[in-house]
Amino acid sequence: MTGQAAALELRGITKRFGAVVANDGVDFELRRGEVHALLGENGAGKSTLMNILYGLYRPDGGEIRLGGKPVSFSSAREAIDAGIGMVHQHFMLIPVMTVAENIVLGTEPHKGLLLDEHAADRRVAEMAKTFNFAVDPEALVENISVG
């Protein structure tokens, strides 16, 4: 893949939390078709770097380039719209909401100003069928297993 332009570049990414430097001039490059693993001890800055890429944190320095163009994400929604997704290492579901409500969170179908619960349930049921998952869209997350 020599000569192929990077699909994603992180250049000189720096992030501080007060006196703690979580990322200090981090460079990362990803080309189409590559798979990378970020390894390091707890506190090494792996999650911080991914949270910056996903728009959850703003870097204090450096640049993100997507397809060769500079980007800056102010939210996860902006990152998702640009084709970047993230699987969080910690359980990130809202227990008092249904499976469907958790899945469509951020992309909710609306009926006027309110959540269209039936459309959300249908969307999740269709996804479950497509991927052969046994999922009850109406089940409360607090009542189901993590698996």
Number of C-alpha atoms within 10 A of each C-alpha: 8 5 5 8 14 15 16 20 21 20 16 18 22 21 23 14 9 7 6 8 13 20 22 15 16 17 15 15 15 15 16 12 7 9 7 9 6 10 9 9 7 8 10 13 19 16 15 20 23 16 18 24 27 23 19 17 17 19 22 16 15 15 19 23 16 17 14 12 11 12 15 17 20 15 16 20 17 15 20 15 10 13 9 15 13 12 8 10 7 6 8 9 16 14 13 13 15 21 23 25 26 19 17 17 12 11 10 17 18 13 11 7 7 9 14 14 19 15 16 24 20 13 16 21 18 13 13 15 11 9 8 9 11 9 15 16 22 17 15 17 20 14 10 13 6 8 3
